[in-house]
Amino acid sequence: MTGKKKTYNDLRSARWMAPDDFRSFGHRSRTMQMGYAPDDWSEKPVIAILNTWSDAQPCHMHFKHRVEDVKRGIFQTGGFPMELPVHSLSETLLKPTSMLYRNMLAMETEELLRSHPIDGVILMGGCDKTTPGLVMGAVSMGLPFIYVTAGPMLRGNYRGQVLGSGTDSFKYWDERRSGLISKEEWVGVQGGIARSYGHCMTMGTASTMTAIAEALGLTLPGASSIPAADANHQRMCAAAGRRIVDMVWEDLTPDQIITQAAVTNAVTVAMATGCSTNAIIHLIAMARRAGISLDLDAFDKIGRTTPVIANIRPSGKDYLMEDFFYAGGLRGLMKNLSDKLDLSTLTVTGETLGKTLEGAEVHNDDVIRPLDNPVYHEGSLAVLKGNLAPDGAVIKPAACDPKFFKHSGPALVADSYAELKEIIDDETLDIGPDTVLVLRNAGPQGGPGMPEWGMIPMPKALLKKGHRDMLRISDARMSGTSYGACILHVAPEAYIGGPLALLRSGDIIEVDIPERSLNMRVSEAELQQRRSKWAAPSPRYGRGYGWLFTKHIEQANEGCDFDFLKTEFGAPVDEPEIN
């Protein structure tokens, strides 16, 4: 922190509202047009509330009301709130994939804040891509901000059986395709698996990313674990509104919070939670926006020494985020993990991480395990490299059968999702449990947008024989609620000519997770010959945002940010002229 308190004339908003000139007269008169009086904004910081609520975003339905709690807190501490709706990025309804639009939200966030009279920001998100999108844009802008998380939904239920969003959807879909449950039972699961507002209550991408935001110091202590329907969530929203006003006067900006140590903390916490594979892409992008170097090797190094201690599906077996909250939440987990964290990092409270963890307790040591009794002995994720993925690929060993940790088998390659569906729906397919099912052309360029197609359904031919897992490989992503032996984010992707494009059905693929290797048993000479015959596919888009995306998107191992939004790209943007 700077230690120096700002005055009103130091605020960005004062440039719009304070001068005795014609242009500022217009700003003031139009603000009065909305029903406000000078006493509402004079000598007060303007606090933007970037709200990802929409009628197409089931995870954020409560934000329509929670924004009033945030405003209440801002008013209580002498701020002037200004709600600005932004892209909701609905994980369930937005096609072809919300990942295509994460960077659009980041751009929207940065430019909304730059172009309006804003002094500090509350970011309201939670569903998968909203956390990285909002944080990336706010970090690039550099104003004080607090992240307000949507919170996980209540646990699902069907006929007295606890259901986890996503995780149990995949499980019961395989049972449905196998003929083991009826259509009526399937409809019952459908109605019981998501029964309140809030994001997925498994340790999927949403819970992973909100935990990362808290570990970085960007939320109020404990905020990421609070269930969306709990009254504690409303109180947290109001508290965030109160705190952001003080942050503006203190000039507590994100560059003071997101440091190398904070990013390392975030990776460590993510690994201990049994995090989503998507954590790697998003945290790399978020860190690089803050000018912090982060790569795949850092994840793998930390993962080798950080056990999974959150017993939450899909890496855990019995519990969901509601149980995690009651067991002590992320503060309890970080308390158990404190010997592996840098407790001197600063948080939005203005205090160190260590200070915010004082008094944290674990109330159920089966939900939040001690380090000497982990769910899995290493971190959630492992990074594999070899001639099939020279820039890396990702697997979640904690959520797959150990028999696949060392595996070899023949590839069965699908060049598109349409081809893949033919394979998985063919009950007469000649396929064995050692087969490695491959989906390619589904990466950042090929998807387009790197959809969550990497959770490749089990082929019916194997389901009928009683198999429930097999090795699957793709340059796509998968939902963080997924499980199974899935190797993802293969880089470079096939669509731009990565080695995955040269793989043929029948080639032997070799995987060794302990040795972190992923190779195809094909000679270099043969690969060169295949490459000479490879032709680049046609571009996915000829105009519009999709064209911009495909021209500037980086690969998965680089965080899938736009190359022109990186911190080191070009000179800093000046404040807008007010004329």
N, C-alpha and C positions, 0 to 999 in steps of 0.2 A: 504494500500500500504506500501511497505517496506521503501520508501523514498530514497533508495540507487540505483543508476543507475548501470546496468550491464556493463561490458567491453566485448570486443570480446572474450577474453579467458575464460569468464564465460559461454559462450553459449554452448549448447549441440553440435551444428553443428561443433564447433571448434575442438571437439574431433575427428571428422572424417577428417576435412579438413586442420587443422593447423600444426600438427606435421611433422617434417622432418624425416619421416621413410618410409619404403617400402609400408606398407598398405595404408597410407594416399596418397602416390604417386598414387596408384591405384584409390583411390576415386577422386583425382583431374584429372587424365588423362581421366577417363571415363566421368567425367563431361564435360571436353573439347571435348570429342567425340560427345557430343550433341550440339556442336557449341558454347559453352560458353568459355569465357576467364577468367583468375584469377580475373580480375577487377570486374567481375559480382558477385562473391561471397565473395571475400576477405574482411574481416572486416565488414561483413553484416550478419544479422540474416536470416536464411532460414525459409521461411513461407510456410507451407503446405496449399494447398487448397483442401479440401476434397469435391469432386464434385459428386453429386448424379444424374447427367445427364445420360440419356440413351435413346435409340430409343423406349424403352418400358415404358417410364415415361412421359406421356403427360403433367403433371403438371410442369415439369422441362425442357421443350424443350428449353427455352430461356437460360438456364444455359450454353449451348454450347457456347454462345456468351458472357453472363454476366461474365464468368470466365476471359475474357480478360479485362473487366472493373476492376475486383478485382486485376488482375496482374498489371494493369496500376497504381493503387494506391500504391501497394507494391513497385514498381520500383521508383515511385515519392518520396518515403520517405526513400529510401536506403535499401530496403530489397531484398531478392532473392526468387522469388516464385517458388514453386514446386507443380504442380497439380497432385493429386492422386485420380483417380476414385474409388468410392466405390459403394456398392450395392444401387440401385435406389429405391427399395421397392415400386414399382408402386401399388397404392391402387386399381386400376381398373383391371389390367391385371395379377397380381401375385396371384397364387393359391397354397394351399387352402385358405390362408389368409396372408396378409403382417405381421400380428402380430406374425406369426410363425417365422419370420426372423428379427424382431426388435432387438433381442439380438445378432443375428449374425452380424448385422451392428454395434452394440455397441462393440463387440469383435474385429471386423475388424478395427474400428476406433482406439481403444486403442492400438492394436498391430502394426498397420501401423505407428502410431506416435512414439511408443517406438522403433521400429526397424529401423527407418530412421533418418537422421541428421536434425531433426526438432526443431525449437526454439519457434514457435508460429503457430497458426492455424486459418484459415478461414473455417468455416463449412457451406456448401451450401446445404440447404434443405428446406422443407416446407410441402410436402405431408405427410399425417398423421404420419406415424411411423418414418420418417426421423428425425424430431425434437428430439424426445426422444432418438432414437438410437444413433444419432451423439453426442448429449449432454452427454448421459450416458458414452459413451466411452471416450470422451474428458475430462470429469470430473475425471474419474478414472485415466487417464494419468496425469492430473494436469498441463499441459502447458497452457500459456495464449491463449485464443481463443475468437473469435467473431462469433456469429451466423448470417449468411446472409440468410434472408428468401426469398422464391420464390415469395411471394406476391400473392394475390387473382387474379383470372381471371376477365375479364370484365363481367358485368351482362349479363345474357342470355336474349334472345328475340324471341318471336314467334307471328307473326301477331299483333305486337304492344304491346304484353303483356310481362311484365318483368318476367323472369324465374330465379329461384335459383337452382343451381346444387344440386342434391340429393333430396332436399326438394320437389321440383316440380316433379321430376322423380317419387317419391313414390305416390304423389297425382294423377298425370295423369295415372299412371299404374293402380290404383284402378278404375279410370274412364274408362280406356280401358277394364279392366276385367268386368266392369259393362255394357259394350256396349254403353256407353254414348259418346265416341269419336271414330272416324273411324281410320282405319289403316293408312290412308294418314295423318290425323292429328297427330297421334302418331309419324310417321316418321318426321313430321315437328318439333315437340317438340324435337325429338332426334337430329336434326341438329342445333337447335337454343339454346340449353341449355348450351353448353360448347363451346364458340366461340372464345376463345383466349388461349394462354398458361397461366399458373398460376394454383394455387390450387383452391379448391372450394371457391366460393365467398359468401357462407352462413357462419354463425358462426358454422361450422362443426368442426371436429377434427383438420383439418389443421390450420384454423384461430385461434382456441382455443389454440393450442400448440405454435404457433408463438407468440400469445399474452402473454402466460405464459413465454416464453423465454425472451420477452422484459421486463415483470414485474420483472423477476429475475435479470435483469440488464445485460443480455447476448447479446443484440443487440444494435446497435446505436439507439438513441432516435427517436421514430416514425417509425422505419424500418418495423415493422410487419404489418402496415396498408397500405403500398404503393401498389397500383395495379401493377401487374407484367408488364403490357404494358405501364406504365407511365414512362416518361424519368427520373422522380425522382428516379426510381428504379436503373437505371444505375449509377446515381450520388451517391446513397447510397452504391452501390457495391464498387466504387472507394474509397469512404470515409472510408469504412471498411478496405480496403487494406492499406490505409495510416495509420489508427489508430492502426492496429495490430502490426506494426513495433515498434511504440512507446511503446505499451504494453509490448513487449519483453524486451526492454531496462529498463522499469520501473519494470519489474518482477511482473506484475499484474496478478496473477494466480486465477483460479476459486474459490479456498477456501476462498479468500478474498471477493468474490462477493456473492456466494451462502451460505448465513447464514440462521439461523432460521428465522430471521426477513424477509429476502428476500423471503423465501418459504411461509411464512404467507401472504406477499404481493401478491405473485403469486396466492394463493388460493383465496384471496379476489377479485383480478382482474378477475380471471376466473369466479367466481360466478356472478359478475356484468355484464359480457359479455353475459350471457345466454349460458354458455359453454357446450361442448360435455360431455357426460357421460364418454368418454374415458379419459378425463382430470385426473380423479382420479387414474386410473391405471398408467398412464405415469408419473404424477407428483410425486406419491409415489416412483416410481422406480428412477426417477431423483434425488429426495431429498436424498434418502437412499444411492445413489452412493456418495453423498457429505457428508455422515455421519450425515445427519439431520433426526431426527425422524419425521415421518408423517404417520397418519393412517386415517381410514374412519371417526372416530369421530371428528377429527379436521375439515374435510370438512363440516360435518353436523353442527358443532357449528358455523363456520364462515358463512355458508349458511343461517342460521336462522336470521342473523343480517345484511346481505348484499343483498340489492335488485338488481334485474336485471335492468340495466339502458341503455343497448345497445338494441335498437329496431331493431334487425336484425333477419331475419329468421334463424332457425325455431322457436325460442322463441318469437321473434317479428313478426310483420305482414307485413310491407310494404317495408323494406329496405334491402340492401345487402352491402357487404364490400366496394364496390366503394363509396356508399353513406356515409358509416362510415368514410372513409378517408377524403372525402371532408367536412364532418361535424366536423373534428378535430382529428379523428383517436384515437389511444390508448392513446396518450398523453392528448387529451381532456377528455377522459373517466377517466383517472387516476387523472386529475386535479379535476374533480367533486368528485372523490372518495378520495381525499387526506386526509381528516380527518380520514379515516379508514386505512391509510397506514403509514408505518414507512418510512419517507422520508430521513432518515439518511443512508440508505443502499447504498453501493457502486455499480457503474455500470462500464461497459467496457470503458466508457469515462474517467474514473479516477475521476469523480465527483459523488456526491450523486444523488439519485433519485430526491430529492427535487430540486436540481439545474437544472437537465435536464427538469423538468416540468415548469420552469420559462418561461413565455410567452405563454404557452399552452392555447388554447381557444376552446370553443365549438361554432360552427357556425350554427348549426341547433339543437335546443333542443328538437326536436321530434325524431331525430335519436339517439342522445346521451342525455338521459334524466337527469334532476337534481334528486337528491336523494329523493326529496319530490313528485316526479311525475314518479314513476318507471313503467316499463313494467309489473313487477311482484314483489310483496312485499317482497319476500324472494329470496335467491340465486337460481341459476339454478337447483341445484341438492339436493336430499335428500337421506339419508342412512336409510334403513329399516332393522330391525332385528327381529328374532322370531324363532319358531321351524322349519320353512322352510329354514331359512337363518341365522344360529347362528353367522356366521362370517360376515354377512352383504350382502345387495343387494342395488342396486342403481336405482333411478327413476329420471326423469326430469319433475317435476311438472309444470314448466313454459311452457312446450310444450304439455300438455295433458289436456283433458276436466276435469274441477273441479268435475264433477259428480263421477269421479273415485277416488277421494281423500279418500273416505270411501266406501268400496265395499266388498261384499261377493258374491260368486257364485261357481258353480261346476267346477272342473277342467276337461279339456279335454287334455290328455297327448299324446305327440308324442315323441318317443324315438330316432328319427333321422330326418334329414331334408327330407328324402324321404317320411317318414310317414307324416310329416307336409304338404308336397305338396299335398298328397292325401286328407288331411282334407280341405285345403284351396281351392282346385279345385272342391270339391264335392258340386254341386249346390243343391243337395237333402238332404244334411246333416241336421239332427235334432239338431239345435243349437240355443241358444237364446242370446240376447245381454248381459245377466249377466254371461255367460260362461267365464271361465278364460282359455285361450288357453296357453298351456305349451309346450315348446321345451326344452328337456334336452339332456345330453351327448354332449354338444356343448361348453364346457368350455376349459380351457388351455390344459388339457389332452384329453378331449373327442372330441374336434373339428376335428382334433387337432389344437391347436394354438388359440382357442377362436375366431372363425370367427365372422363377423358382420351379424349373422343370427338372432339376437335378434329383428330386425325390421321385425317382423313376419307379412306377408301380411294379410289383412283382408280376412276371408273366403268368397267365392262367395255367399254362402247361406245367409250371413248377408248383403253383398253389395247389393244383389238383393232386400232386404227389406229396403234399404235406410240407413243402418248403416255405419258409416265411422270410428268408433273407438271402441275398446273393450280392456279389460285388458288382457295383454300378459306377460308371465313370462319366463325367460330363464337364463341359466348359460353362455350364449354367450354374446357378445357385440352387439352394433348396430352402424351404421354410425352416426357421429355427426350431419349430415344434416337431420336426421330423426326426427319424431315427433310422438306423440301418447302416450297412456297409457301403456308403456313398462317398466317392472321391470327386471333389467339385473344384470349380474355379481354375480348371486346367489352363495354364498360360504359357505361351500365347495361345489364344483361342483358334479353333480350326478355321473360322471364317476369314481370318487374315493370313492363313497359311501356316499356322503353328503345326508342330509335329502331329498333333491329333488329326489333322486333315489327311495325313499320309497313312494312317492306320487302316488295315483291311480286315474284314471278317475272317476269322481263322487264325490271325496272328496271335501269338501267345503273349499275354500281358503278365508281368511279374510285379507283385507288390510286396514290400517289406516295410511295415510300419516301424518296427524298432530301429531299422537302419534308415528310415525316412526316404525310401527309394520307390520310384514308379517308372517302369521301363517296358518297352515292347521288344520282344526278342526278334529284332529285324536288324540286319547289318547296315552299316552306314552307307555302303555302296548301293544297297537296295533302296534305302531311303532317298539317296540322291537321285536315283533313277525315277522314283515316284514323284519327287519334287519337280523334276523337269517336265512332267506331264500334267502337273496340277495347274488349274486355271482359276483365277479369282472369281468369285460369284458376283453377280450384279449388285450394286448398292441397294440398300433397303429403302432409302428415301430419296426423292428428287427435289424436295423443297421443304420449307417450314422447320419447325423445331427438330423433327427427326433428322433432317439433313444436317443441321447444326450439331446435333448429338453425334452422328456418325463421323463427322469431320474432326471432332475434338475430344471424343471420349478416350480415356486412358484404359489400360488393361486392368484386370482384377488385382494383380499383385501391386499395382500402383494406387489402388483405391477408387478407380472408376470416376475420378473427378474430371472436369474439363481442363485441358492443358492450359487454357488462358485464364483460369481462375486460381491457379497455384500462386502461393505467396510471392515466389521469386519471378513471376511473369510480369514484367513491366513495372513502371513507377507507381507508387501509391496514388489513389484517386483523391483529388482535392475536394474540399467542401464545396457544395453547390453555390454558385453566385445567387444573390437575392436581388433581383432588379424588377 
